[in-house]
Amino acid sequence: MKQQRKVIHVELKEPYEGKRHYYFGSITAIYELLPTEAVGVSKESLWNVLKNGEHKGRKAIIRYGTLHTKQSNRGIRKEKEV
């Protein structure tokens, strides 16, 4: 079975610390790295507008998507038979 994880892509129109593209696992994580002034929308407002999947603002385009990964057995230990 394939694993699915949510991902939030933030594309800034003006670079912040030399980068324009950022990827996050939650809305809260965005504001731990980027200031509200760089994003152009507050965390509380983003909770409401991102439900549609995308927010286009004056300073950034923020998209909500799904990251598809292949399930692996790495890290899963098999029980030894006695």
Residue frames as qw, qx, qy, qz and C-alpha x, y, z in Angstrom:
[[0.000, 0.888, 0.459, 0.000, 0.00, 0.00, 0.00],
 [0.404, 0.480, -0.022, 0.778, 1.31, 3.43, -0.89],
 [0.326, -0.553, -0.440, 0.629, 1.81, 6.02, 1.79],
 [0.165, 0.737, 0.299, 0.583, 0.42, 9.52, 1.35],
 [0.405, -0.471, -0.338, 0.707, 1.60, 12.57, 3.23],
 [0.170, 0.944, 0.283, 0.027, 0.44, 16.14, 3.01],
 [0.557, -0.101, 0.083, 0.820, 2.89, 18.78, 1.86],
 [0.108, 0.935, 0.262, -0.212, 2.55, 22.54, 1.68],
 [0.614, 0.219, 0.218, 0.726, 4.54, 24.34, -1.02],
 [0.076, -0.898, -0.166, 0.400, 5.26, 28.02, -0.41],
 [0.592, 0.363, 0.279, 0.664, 6.46, 29.94, -3.47],
 [0.198, -0.744, -0.178, 0.613, 7.59, 33.45, -2.52],
 [0.502, 0.824, 0.197, 0.175, 7.49, 36.19, -5.13],
 [0.113, 0.861, -0.411, 0.277, 10.51, 37.85, -3.46],
 [0.737, 0.103, -0.613, 0.267, 13.30, 35.57, -2.15],
 [0.570, -0.763, 0.166, -0.256, 13.71, 35.18, 1.61],
 [0.562, -0.587, 0.566, 0.140, 17.29, 34.36, 2.63],
 [0.035, 0.475, -0.733, -0.486, 18.07, 33.59, -1.01],
 [0.115, 0.148, 0.971, 0.147, 15.28, 31.04, -1.57],
 [0.426, -0.004, -0.175, -0.888, 11.87, 31.27, -3.19],
 [0.763, -0.117, -0.513, -0.374, 10.54, 27.73, -2.77],
 [0.193, -0.329, 0.768, -0.514, 9.88, 26.12, 0.60],
 [0.646, -0.166, -0.668, -0.329, 8.15, 22.84, 1.52],
 [0.259, -0.316, 0.606, -0.682, 6.44, 22.16, 4.85],
 [0.239, -0.187, -0.953, -0.019, 4.44, 19.44, 6.57],
 [0.162, -0.698, -0.663, 0.220, 2.07, 21.83, 8.37],
 [0.086, 0.874, 0.190, 0.439, 0.90, 25.42, 8.40],
 [0.554, -0.826, 0.056, 0.087, 2.49, 25.95, 11.81],
 [0.783, -0.169, 0.261, 0.538, 5.89, 24.87, 10.45],
 [0.421, 0.691, 0.237, 0.538, 5.74, 27.66, 7.86],
 [0.167, -0.918, -0.001, -0.361, 5.74, 30.34, 10.54],
 [0.775, -0.555, 0.140, 0.268, 8.58, 28.73, 12.50],
 [0.673, 0.000, 0.335, 0.659, 10.88, 29.40, 9.54],
 [0.213, 0.431, 0.356, 0.801, 9.30, 32.30, 7.63],
 [0.026, 0.283, 0.418, -0.863, 8.03, 35.56, 9.11],
 [0.341, 0.663, 0.628, -0.224, 4.47, 36.65, 8.43],
 [0.149, 0.795, -0.139, -0.572, 5.80, 39.65, 6.49],
 [0.059, -0.368, 0.791, 0.486, 7.52, 37.34, 3.97],
 [0.199, 0.288, 0.933, 0.086, 4.46, 35.11, 3.53],
 [0.159, -0.133, -0.272, -0.940, 1.99, 37.97, 3.34],
 [0.661, -0.395, -0.372, -0.518, -0.81, 36.21, 5.25],
 [0.369, -0.496, 0.609, -0.498, -1.21, 35.36, 8.92],
 [0.040, 0.090, -0.994, 0.051, -1.32, 31.79, 10.19],
 [0.350, 0.345, 0.683, -0.540, -4.94, 32.14, 11.30],
 [0.531, 0.563, -0.079, -0.628, -6.05, 33.44, 7.90],
 [0.289, 0.410, -0.806, -0.314, -4.14, 30.72, 6.10],
 [0.241, 0.072, 0.932, -0.260, -6.00, 28.03, 8.06],
 [0.498, 0.526, 0.453, -0.519, -9.25, 29.32, 6.53],
 [0.494, 0.686, -0.225, -0.485, -8.16, 30.01, 2.93],
 [0.063, 0.458, -0.860, -0.215, -5.98, 26.94, 2.34],
 [0.608, 0.142, 0.715, -0.315, -8.97, 24.60, 2.61],
 [0.689, 0.642, 0.046, -0.333, -9.51, 25.18, -1.13],
 [0.915, 0.105, 0.208, 0.328, -6.02, 23.83, -1.84],
 [0.554, 0.276, 0.108, 0.778, -4.34, 27.06, -2.95],
 [0.152, -0.893, -0.246, 0.344, -3.84, 30.63, -1.82],
 [0.541, 0.422, 0.169, 0.708, -2.54, 33.30, -4.19],
 [0.279, -0.862, -0.233, 0.352, -1.48, 36.42, -2.36],
 [0.265, 0.952, -0.150, 0.018, 0.59, 39.49, -3.15],
 [0.158, -0.766, 0.623, -0.033, 3.74, 38.02, -1.60],
 [0.197, -0.272, 0.942, 0.025, 3.37, 34.25, -2.01],
 [0.757, 0.034, -0.402, -0.515, 1.52, 31.39, -3.64],
 [0.313, -0.300, 0.831, -0.349, 0.80, 28.61, -1.17],
 [0.714, 0.089, -0.508, -0.474, -0.37, 25.22, -2.40],
 [0.639, -0.284, 0.632, -0.333, -1.55, 22.19, -0.46],
 [0.676, 0.361, -0.551, -0.329, -0.71, 18.85, -2.02],
 [0.930, -0.261, 0.226, -0.128, -0.06, 15.18, -1.42],
 [0.086, 0.649, -0.750, -0.098, 3.34, 13.54, -1.42],
 [0.969, 0.047, -0.064, -0.232, 3.11, 9.96, -2.68],
 [0.078, -0.633, 0.769, -0.051, 5.74, 7.52, -1.43],
 [0.769, 0.092, -0.609, -0.169, 6.39, 3.83, -1.83],
 [0.759, -0.570, 0.209, -0.236, 6.11, 1.71, 1.29],
 [0.487, 0.509, -0.691, 0.164, 9.32, -0.02, 2.30],
 [0.868, -0.366, -0.334, 0.025, 10.29, -2.66, 4.79],
 [0.448, 0.403, -0.413, 0.683, 13.27, -0.67, 5.99],
 [0.170, -0.382, 0.449, -0.790, 13.31, -0.38, 9.75],
 [0.840, -0.213, -0.009, -0.499, 10.77, -3.16, 10.27],
 [0.091, -0.432, 0.885, -0.150, 12.21, -6.00, 12.33],
 [0.760, -0.052, -0.542, -0.355, 11.06, -9.54, 11.76],
 [0.675, -0.510, 0.408, -0.343, 10.40, -11.65, 14.84],
 [0.211, 0.409, -0.887, -0.043, 12.68, -14.64, 15.19],
 [0.855, -0.183, -0.331, -0.356, 11.05, -18.05, 15.38],
 [0.346, -0.570, 0.669, -0.327, 11.84, -20.00, 18.55]]
